[in-house]
Amino acid sequence: MIEDLLVNQAREDDLPAIRVLLQETNLPSEGIEPHVDNFIVVKSQEVVSGPEIIIGCVGLEVYRSSALLRSLAVHPDMQKKGLGSRLVDLATGSAKRKGIETLYLLTDTAEEFFKRRGFSLIPRERVPEDLLQSIEFTTLCPDAPCFMKQI
Ligand SMILES: CC(C)(COP(=O)(O)OP(=O)(O)OC[C@H]1O[C@@H](n2cnc3c(N)ncnc32)[C@H](O)[C@@H]1OP(=O)(O)O)[C@@H](O)C(=O)NCCC(=O)NCCS
C-alpha cells in the first residue's frame, strides 16, 4: 500500500540505492550527485531497518526560478499504484517552496504521463539558457522532447 511508504528528502548515502533504481528503470544517473539535496526518495516501510531499498525517486535541478524535474522513477513492481503521480506532486510542492515558477523536463518514455499531469510540449528554444547547460540537455537526453509547466 502506498500509504505505508516512507517519503524523505534524499541524503548522500541514498545515492547508491537511487542509482540502482534508475538503472532498473532505464534512466541515466550521471550528474545527480550535486543535486541530491533536491531529491525525494520513497522507501518501503518493511525494509527501513534492513538494507535500504528505494522504490521511488524524483529530483530537481534548480536554476534560479526554474528547475529541471529529472529522475522520476518507480520500481517496476510498484508502478500503476499512484506513486509516480504522488512523486510529481511532492516535487512540485517542494519546487514551489523554493520559489520556483516553472518546471521543465525531458522525456521520451513518459510523454503521455506528463501531459496528463499538466505539462506541455515546448521547443528547446523556450528553455532558459542556464538549464540548457544541464548534462540532461547537453549529453544524456540530447534529442528527447522537452516539457514545461508553470507551477
Ligand atoms: C513514469 C513512472 C514514474 C510512472 O510511475 P507510476 O507509479 O506507474 O505512476 P502512477 O501510478 O501515478 O500513474 C501511472 C498510471 O497508473 C494509473 N494508476 C494510478 N493508480 C492506479 C491504481 N491504483 N490502479 C490502476 N491504475 C492506477 C494512473 O492513472 C496512471 O495512468 P495515466 O498516466 O493514464 O493517468 C514509471 O512508469 C517509471 O518509473 N517509468 C520508468 C522511468 C521513466 O520513464 N521516468 C520518466 C522520465 S523522467
The ligand as a Gaussian input file, in Angstrom:
#p B3LYP/6-31G(d) Opt

LIG

0 1
 C        6.638000       7.139000     -15.315000
 C        6.548000       6.419000     -13.973000
 C        7.393000       7.148000     -12.943000
 C        5.080000       6.423000     -13.529000
 O        5.034000       5.842000     -12.219000
 P        3.694000       5.123000     -11.660000
 O        3.907000       4.887000     -10.226000
 O        3.320000       3.977000     -12.522000
 O        2.665000       6.325000     -11.877000
 P        1.121000       6.365000     -11.424000
 O        0.724000       5.046000     -10.842000
 O        0.925000       7.574000     -10.620000
 O        0.416000       6.590000     -12.801000
 C        0.583000       5.672000     -13.868000
 C       -0.758000       5.270000     -14.381000
 O       -1.322000       4.332000     -13.456000
 C       -2.650000       4.746000     -13.167000
 N       -2.946000       4.342000     -11.790000
 C       -2.635000       5.019000     -10.681000
 N       -3.086000       4.368000      -9.599000
 C       -3.688000       3.245000     -10.069000
 C       -4.324000       2.157000      -9.441000
 N       -4.477000       2.095000      -8.117000
 N       -4.787000       1.156000     -10.222000
 C       -4.645000       1.219000     -11.577000
 N       -4.039000       2.221000     -12.232000
 C       -3.570000       3.229000     -11.485000
 C       -2.655000       6.225000     -13.317000
 O       -3.946000       6.717000     -13.590000
 C       -1.703000       6.413000     -14.464000
 O       -2.330000       6.361000     -15.694000
 P       -2.346000       7.673000     -16.611000
 O       -0.929000       8.097000     -16.822000
 O       -3.027000       7.160000     -17.821000
 O       -3.108000       8.705000     -15.861000
 C        7.005000       4.940000     -14.088000
 O        6.307000       4.320000     -15.146000
 C        8.504000       4.773000     -14.329000
 O        9.302000       4.703000     -13.393000
 N        8.891000       4.673000     -15.627000
 C       10.300000       4.462000     -15.992000
 C       11.110000       5.716000     -15.811000
 C       10.580000       6.889000     -16.615000
 O       10.234000       6.748000     -17.784000
 N       10.532000       8.086000     -15.968000
 C       10.061000       9.311000     -16.578000
 C       11.177000      10.080000     -17.199000
 S       11.821000      11.290000     -16.090000

